[in-house]
């Protein structure tokens, strides 16, 4: 779909410039109310916020609201809720994966005991729920609770599926919906609800968030093979080493002329409690057609995200959402 010039934010400014002031309010909200909290927990929480990524999820929530209505305190609270929930899931992921490095910095798990780290993640979940409650919107609060359930169940499914190299592609899709796309969809649906959008438009924004989230995770899984440790902020091939089947691995196994030559070393790692995958196999997957096939699927999801927004009137905000979608495909390069 071609975009008219009026839909696109200035090329001299980042897409988030549309909501830069609102994101600053989200940051302030996330940092607030630290008085009286157990000091090491407060310090850890502030450190987690400071090491945060690109704030894509709150940006989606804010843009979804702005598509239909002026910014509100409720939308700021929703954006803080989705980002805090995302941060909490990362803390728990690091415990589950015994990860010591994330985004190039030591994880909380690297300096705290596993039990203490889990409790810190639990605290963040509670804090995220409190932000969601501040919206005062029962539908948004219910959506938040349902999304948290989906994320937790998805993590359990991923743990149960480790080292099962023969699992169907549908199982992968279920996992990445739970892990990533569910929260993207909650951000965009919740933003549209708070913007008092018509129900058809709420569903369009949910579809946009869902398809964008699916593509985003597929691209992440491609980068796990094609990028470097320094760029990733964690070891390349780490998902494979953890026994997690991602789309590139699925296609690599499917295309192997001699599957036993691929499956035997993988099964050997499983028997040895998941020793890290060798760089040789990571390089083989990175250089295989599996990467292009996975990328094509990500592109298909992005096309569906763009199509979901097509019926909406052209605007600067819609242009920003469209460019966030198309820009996702460039992350692998």
N, C-alpha and C positions, 0 to 999 in steps of 0.2 A: 504494500500500500504506500502510495506516495503521500508525503506530508506537505501541506502548504506552508509557506514561510511564516504565516501568522501563528501556526501551531507550535513552532519551535522556539524555546528560550534562546536568548542571545548566545551565540557561539563563543562570546568572550567571557561568559560566566558559566560556572558549573550548573548542572540541572537543579541542584539543591538550593540555588540562590533564591528560587521562588519561595522556599520555606525556611531560609537561613535563620531568620529571627525566631520563627516558631521552633526550630530545632534547638536554638539556644535556650528557649524556655523549657524544652523537654530536658535538656542537660541539667538546667538549674533544678528542675523538679526531681530528677533522679539523684542529684547530689544533696538535696535538702533533708531536713529532719534527722541529722546524724547525732544530735545531742541525746545523751542518755544511752546510746547503743554501746555494747561491749567494745571498747576501743580497738582491739585487734580486728574485729569484724568490720567496724567502720572504716578502718585503714585499708583492709582488703577490698572492701566494696568500692571505695574511691579509686583504688588502683585498677580494679576491673573496668570501671567506667572510663578511666583515662586511656586504657589500652584497647578500647572498643574499636570496631571496624568503621565502615563507612556509613553506619546508621541508615542502612537501606530500609529496614522494616519500619522504623518510625517515619521515615520520609514517605513511604507508601501510604501510611495511615493519614499523614497530614495532607498529602496531595489528593487522596480520595475524598477527604472532607472538603478541601478547597474547590474541588470540581463542582460541588453543589451548593456550598454555603460559605460565608465568612468563617475565619478561624474562631475556635471557641476554647474555653478552658477544658471542656469535656474531650475535645480532640487532642489537646496536649496531654491529658491524663491517659488516653488510649495509647498514644505514641510512646509514653513512658512505660506503660504496661507491657507492650509488645517487646520493647527493647530490653526491659528488665527480665522478662520471661526468657528471651533469647539468651541473655547472659547467664541465667540460672541453668539453662540446659547445657551450656558450654562447660560450666563448672562440674556438673554431674558427668558429662561426657569424659572429661579429663580423668575423673576417678575411675570410671568404667574401663577406659583405655589405658590407664596408668600413664597418662601423658604428662611429661615434665616441661614441655615447651609448646606454646601456642602463640602465633603471631610474632615469633622470634623472641618472646619473653618467657621467663619461668612461670609456670602455672601455679595457682594456689595449692594444687596437689603436690607440687614439688617441695613446699616448705611446711605444709600442714599434714596431719595424719589424715587418712582416708575418711575416718569417722567425722572429724572436724570439718573437712571439706564438704562432705555430704550435707552436714547441718548448715553450712554457709549457703549452699545451693538451695536448701529448703527455705532458709530465711529470705532469699531472693524471690523464690516462688511466692511466698506470703506477701512480700512487698509489691510484687507485680499484681497480685490479686487485689491489694488495697488500691493501687492506681486504677485498675479496671473498675472497681466499685465507685471511685470518684466520678466516673462518667454519669452515674445516676441513671443509666439506661439498662433496663433489665435484659433486653435482647443482647446488648454488647457484653454484659456481665456473663450471661449464659454462654455466648459464643466463646468468650475467654475460657470458661471452665471446660467446655467441650474440647477446645483446642489443646488445653493442658492434658486432658485425658488421652487424646490422640497421640500427642508427643510421647507421653510416658509408655503407652502401649506399644508404640512403634519402636522405642528403645528396647523394650523387652523382646519384641519380635526379632530385632537385629541381633541381640545376644543369642537367642535360640537358633538363629540361622547361620551363625558363624561356622566357617569351614564346610558348609554344605554346598559344594561346588556345582551340584547338578540342579539347583533350584531354578524354577521358571522365572522368566523376565517379569511376570506379574508381581512376584514377591518383591522384586527390586522396586517397582513402582509404588507398591504399598508402603515400603519403608521410606522412600524419599518424600512421599506425600506427608507421612507422619513427621518425619525429621525436619522438613523445610517448607514444603508447599502449604501445609496446613496453617502455619503462622503467617505466611505471606497472604493467604486468602483471608485469614481473620483480620489482618491489618487493613486490607482494602475493603472488605465487607463492612467491618466496624466503622471505618471512616465514612463510607457512604451512608450507613445508618445514622450516624451522628450529623451528617450533612442533610438529613431529612430527604434523601433521594427517593424517587419512586421505586417500588419493589423490583420492577424489571431492571432498573439501573443498578440497584443493589446487587442483583444476581450477575449483571455484567461485570461489575467491579470484583465480585468474588471470583468469577471465571478468569478475569485478568490476573488476579493475584495467584490463583492456583496454577495456571499455565506458566506464569513467570517463575514461580517457585520451583516447579518441576524442571524447567530449563536451567535455572540457576544451579540446582544441585547436580544435574548432569554435567554441566560445565565444570563445576568443582571437582567432580569425579574424573573428568578428563585431565584437569590440571594436576591431579595427584600423580599422573604418569608423565605429563609433558613439561611440567615446570620444575624449578629447582628448589632445594631445601631453603635457600635464602629467601626466595620469593614467597614460598608457601608458609614460611615460619614454622615448619615442622618437616620431618623426614619425608621425602618423596616416596610414594608407594606404601605409605603407612596403613591405608585401608586394607590393602592386600595382605600386609603383614599381620593385621588383626583378624584375618579370615573373613573380611567383609566383601561380598560379591557386589561389584559395581557394574555399570553398563559396559565399560570397556573390557572388563574381565569376562563378562558373559559372552560378548561377541568374539573375543579372542579364543575362548574355549570352543565356542560353536564352530569357528572357522578352522580349527586345528585339523590338519590331515591325520595326525595321530594323536587323538585326545589323551591317550594314556601317557604320552610323553609330557603333556602339560599337567595332567591330573596327579600323576605319581609324586612329583616334588611338592605339589600343593598339599596332598594328603600326608606327606611326610612331615611338613611343617605342622599340620594339625595334630599329628601324633606326638609331636615334640612341643605341644602347647603353644603353637603359633610363633615360631622363630620368625624374625623379620624376613620378608621376601627378598631374594637376592636382587641386586641391581641388574643382573643379566636379564631376568624375567621382566622386570619393570621396563627395561630398555626395549625388549622384544615387543611388549604390548604398546609402548609409545610409538614404535615404528611400524605397527601393524595397521591394517585397514579397520580394525576395531575402533580406533579413534575417530576416523571419518564417519563411521556408521553411528557412533554415539553422538557426534556433533550434528549429524542430520536430524536425529530425533530431537535434540535440543532446539534446532531451528524450527522444527514442526511445532513444538510447544510455543515458541515465541510467535509464530504466525497465528496461532490460536489466541494468544494473549492480545495481539494487535487487533484481531478480528472482533474480539469482545468489546473493544472500545470504539469500533467503527461507527456504530449508530449514534454515538454521542456527538453533540455539537463541537465544532472546532474551537479550541481555546488554547491559551498558553499552558494551562495546567494539563490538558489532555496531551498536548505536544510533549510535555515533560515525561508523562507516563509512557508514551510511545517510545521516546528516546531511551528511557531506562530499560525498556524491553529490548530494543534492538542493540543497545550497548552491551547487554549481557552476553551476546554471542561473541563480542570482541575480546572477552576476558581471557579466552584460551590462547590468544596469539602472543 
